[in-house]
Amino acid sequence: MSEIEKREICEGVEFWCVRDDRFKASRLSVNLYTPLNRSTAAANALLSWVLTRSCRRYPDMTSLARKLNDLYGAALYPSIRKAGDYQIISISSSAIDDRYTLNGESVSSELAELLCSIIFDPKLVNGHFDDEDVEQERRQLLEEIDGEYNDKRAYALKRCREIMCRDELYSIGRCGSREDVEALEHESIAAAWKRLLDNSKIIIMMLGNADSEKAFKSFSSFFADKPRKFRKLTATVPAVHEVRRVVETDEIAQSKLVMGYRCKLPATTREHIISKLMCTVLGGTPTSKLFENVREKQSLCYYCASAINNHKGIMSIDSGVETKNIEKAEKAITEQVELLKNGVISDDELLSAKLAMKNAFVSIMDGLSGIEGFYLLDAVSSCSYTPAEGAEIVDSITREEITSLASYIKLDTVFSLVGN
Amino acid sequence: MIFEEIRNDRLGEKYYTVKHSSGLRILVCPKEGFRSTYAVIGTLFGSINKEFIHNGKRVTVPDGTAHYLEHKLFESEDGDAFKRYSKTGASANAYTGFDKTCYLFSSTEQFEESLEILFDLIQSPYFTPETVAKEQGIIGQEIKMYDDSPEWRINMNLLQAMYQKHPLRIDIAGTVESIAEITPEILYECYNSFYNLNNMVFAVAGDVDPEKVLEVADRMLKPNAPVQTESIFPEEPYEVGEKYVEQILPVSVPLFALGFKDKAELRYATDKELLCTCIIQEAFAGEGSALYRDLLDKKYINSSFYLEYSSGLGYGYFSFQGETRYAKEVSETIKEAVKKLHETGISPEDFENARRCIYGRMIRSLDRPSSIASDMMENVFTNRSLYNCFDIFSEITLDEVNERLKHHLDPDNCCLSVIKAITDVT
């Protein structure tokens, strides 16, 4: 696999390319990075759905869907993520490589053109998006936000983050809130479209075997070389004064316990990877401290895992427990976190966490969407490395480095969703 | 032992297969330039294999036994498999489905060591009353977690309503009560029937050398004398058991699943039949279809909507699913569209559009070692083959697709399963 190649189209707009001929498919995406903002998050999210529904060339969803089928089942979809206090709006596409079409058609160039149409040439009437399109997508986005409650594990994690970061931008949902989406004026969708194209940081990413020069030129022609006003944020981690505890009840068979911790924001690439390794040792694998002690030895829960968010300096530990065991589980989890902070990490624990992380890093390179996600998520952070470099760094990390970073871990919020 | 090479030059793909002297069927697909390897071994023992004849003896096991056995095999006398894999860095797992149990790992280093662990764990049953009892707590928690999952519940409710006799209606993990009946003797009986190497298939894809696989197999696999194991399925009536089933759960958007039951057949569908079914599915309810558009325009469904087809020994059904606040209206709209579809058949335009879409999806599945290995294994179990569907793809005609349609989607033989929100009821 060749390395990533980064070129600038104009200020704030970059074209990233990973050439790789091992795959039978290729990917192309446009990714817009913007600071989270309560007044724009919902409009940005709804815009991404409206954009991928139709465009001037394919003015209704059925004609667009049939065009994608015709391009051998090409995919076109929006996704909205958060990385720290940024909102990332992505419009992604993928299709089979030209070498495998039945009649020698060039799917890749058609797909690049189509993506340009979607982003730059939407179906506007007097500068406004189509009312029917907006209403259909608004209804679906509202149902998607409502639906987050259906999956209780994800819901409990989300509630813990909301409570923990209530005074920070990060508490804004990736699609804004239900109320924000409901209140959106039609005009704000077109405004969001203009604002994102003018002011967000844009990364166009292409992966696979397709002709990147052609795509580079197509996209370049749409950006005038004018100064852009992308605002870069400085992340900080607030101090914890006292642990906040919130309990909610629900008609569920298995209760959920989520513990949210503040950590150090990694300042370097090395620290970034140490932080991930620390989390892996604690609760990232089936032989980690949490899995081994809280689930296997004490049978206190069905799952107990930790996850680190290096963009935000947050670690969360979540578990599914029987209601009567919630207190016991919290105590057992706290014990394991203390052991980690005191440097009680066995050779086996360290080695298996390292091997698991190396395996994960190297595996990323065997799938285009994995490679794409890896580079795009870290585009706004201060570190930059390839998966191969990540695997190498993991090898050289010492127990002392982990312990030193673990000393910053501080419990902030305990959220439990308790079955009646 | 010599591998047979199966290749498809147009796709630039090939794999190797051999029946190992131990009795195990082995398939290896090296993918040039890949750094990871995905390996899976499976047996046709799932939740539906509740009754079987083993060397002439008829056996009936408690619900959830296959899943229980999977948990217990993952643990051998010298500790659990996760711990052993943690020394090689492989990411390992196991799962039990309706009709099979699989053990897998994915690795980027020390492949041979990981493979040794995999081969060892499926050959080292170790069940005592104590170890068997210990698993009840964890599996009990797992069952509870699924009880809270609306997606899981709606499907199980649908299957229980549609199938009157077939064990497809049994929850994969069983119940807290049924797993309490499981004993070491039952587990050994099942193990000896289904984990005989002649009844298993091993498949691996990615960064792998076929010769190295053979070396590990020669070293690790003990020859097994073939055993006769035959699963027994009760005769399933054509009609669905119930036309409607509902459950109340804490959800904010209610869910629906509309299942259309096929005539039961005690054989696996062929490549061609399944391709025709895929085309029907895409043409009738894919994102480019008139039905999908109609349901969206009426505000009945959202992007969570999907249609899938499942089939196996003694069962086959389509299931339309998604979030909706209008379950009955969705169901009526789909049934009306189904009636019309049977009158008109699929049009040439829809056929061609869906065909190209399906072809693209098939091509993409060859990019992932995990899907290649799983497909190779599945194909042995079901008498299909990996590249055959590409070879026959161009031959498929609209007439064949419309002929196949006659076996599917009977509007008088369907069932609606609904998960209602608590707030909708109070």
Contacts between the chains, C-beta under 8 A, distances in Angstrom:
chain1	res1	chain2	res2	distance
A	1	B	33	7.2
A	22	B	31	7.5
A	22	B	32	7.2
A	22	B	33	4.4
A	22	B	34	6.8
A	23	B	367	5.0
A	24	B	11	7.8
A	24	B	363	5.1
A	24	B	364	6.4
A	24	B	366	5.7
A	24	B	367	5.3
A	25	B	363	7.2
A	25	B	364	4.9
A	25	B	367	5.8
A	61	B	287	7.6
A	61	B	293	6.9
A	61	B	296	7.5
A	62	B	288	6.0
A	62	B	290	7.6
A	62	B	292	8.0
A	62	B	293	5.0
A	65	B	286	7.4
A	65	B	287	4.0
A	65	B	288	3.9
A	65	B	292	7.9
A	66	B	288	4.0
A	66	B	353	5.6
A	68	B	287	7.8
A	68	B	288	7.5
A	68	B	357	7.8
A	69	B	282	7.5
A	69	B	286	7.1
A	69	B	287	8.0
A	69	B	288	5.0
A	69	B	353	4.7
A	69	B	354	6.7
A	69	B	356	6.0
A	69	B	357	4.0
A	70	B	353	6.2
A	70	B	356	5.8
A	71	B	356	7.9
A	71	B	360	7.6
A	72	B	356	5.3
A	72	B	357	7.0
A	72	B	359	5.9
A	72	B	360	3.2
A	72	B	363	7.2
A	73	B	356	6.9
A	73	B	357	3.7
A	73	B	358	6.9
A	73	B	359	7.3
A	73	B	360	3.3
A	73	B	361	5.1
A	73	B	364	8.0
A	74	B	360	6.9
A	95	B	360	6.9
A	96	B	360	4.9
A	96	B	363	4.7
A	96	B	364	6.4
A	100	B	11	7.2
A	100	B	363	5.1
A	102	B	356	7.7
A	102	B	359	6.7
A	102	B	394	7.6
A	136	B	296	6.6
A	136	B	297	7.8
A	136	B	299	7.6
A	139	B	299	6.0
A	139	B	302	7.3
A	140	B	302	4.1
A	140	B	303	5.8
A	143	B	253	5.3
A	143	B	302	4.8
A	143	B	304	7.8
A	143	B	323	5.9
A	144	B	302	6.9
A	144	B	303	7.4
A	144	B	304	7.8
A	146	B	252	4.2
A	146	B	253	5.0
A	147	B	252	6.6
A	147	B	253	4.9
A	147	B	304	7.0
A	147	B	323	5.9
A	149	B	250	7.7
A	149	B	251	7.0
A	149	B	252	4.3
A	150	B	150	5.3
A	150	B	251	4.7
A	150	B	252	6.6
A	150	B	253	6.7
A	150	B	255	7.8
A	151	B	149	7.8
A	152	B	148	5.6
A	152	B	250	7.9
A	250	B	250	5.1
A	251	B	249	7.3
A	251	B	250	4.6
A	251	B	422	6.2
A	252	B	148	4.8
A	252	B	250	6.4
A	253	B	144	4.2
A	253	B	145	7.7
A	253	B	147	4.3
A	253	B	148	5.2
A	254	B	141	6.6
A	254	B	144	4.3
A	254	B	145	5.1
A	254	B	147	7.5
A	254	B	148	5.7
A	285	B	82	7.7
A	285	B	86	6.7
A	286	B	82	3.8
A	286	B	86	7.6
A	286	B	92	7.8
A	287	B	82	5.5
A	287	B	83	5.5
A	287	B	86	4.1
A	291	B	82	7.9
A	295	B	138	7.5
A	296	B	80	7.4
A	299	B	134	8.0
A	299	B	137	4.6
A	299	B	138	6.2
A	301	B	141	6.7
A	302	B	138	6.6
A	302	B	141	3.7
A	302	B	142	5.4
A	302	B	144	7.7
A	302	B	145	5.5
A	303	B	145	7.9
A	320	B	141	6.8
A	320	B	145	5.5
A	322	B	141	7.0
A	322	B	144	7.7
A	348	B	86	7.4
A	348	B	87	8.0
A	351	B	86	7.9
A	351	B	87	7.4
A	352	B	86	3.4
A	352	B	87	6.8
A	352	B	89	7.6
A	354	B	89	8.0
A	355	B	86	6.9
A	355	B	87	7.5
A	355	B	88	6.9
A	355	B	89	3.0
A	355	B	109	7.4
A	356	B	86	7.1
A	356	B	89	6.0
A	356	B	91	6.8
A	358	B	89	6.1
A	358	B	108	7.0
A	358	B	109	7.2
A	359	B	36	7.9
A	359	B	89	4.5
A	359	B	90	6.7
A	359	B	91	5.8
A	359	B	106	7.6
A	359	B	107	6.4
A	359	B	108	5.1
A	359	B	109	7.1
A	360	B	91	7.4
A	362	B	35	5.1
A	362	B	36	6.5
A	362	B	108	4.0
A	362	B	109	7.8
A	363	B	35	7.4
A	363	B	36	4.5
A	363	B	91	7.8
A	363	B	106	6.6
A	363	B	108	5.9
A	365	B	35	5.8
A	366	B	34	5.2
A	366	B	35	5.9
A	366	B	36	4.6
A	366	B	206	7.2
A	366	B	369	6.9
A	367	B	367	7.3
A	367	B	368	6.6
A	368	B	367	7.7
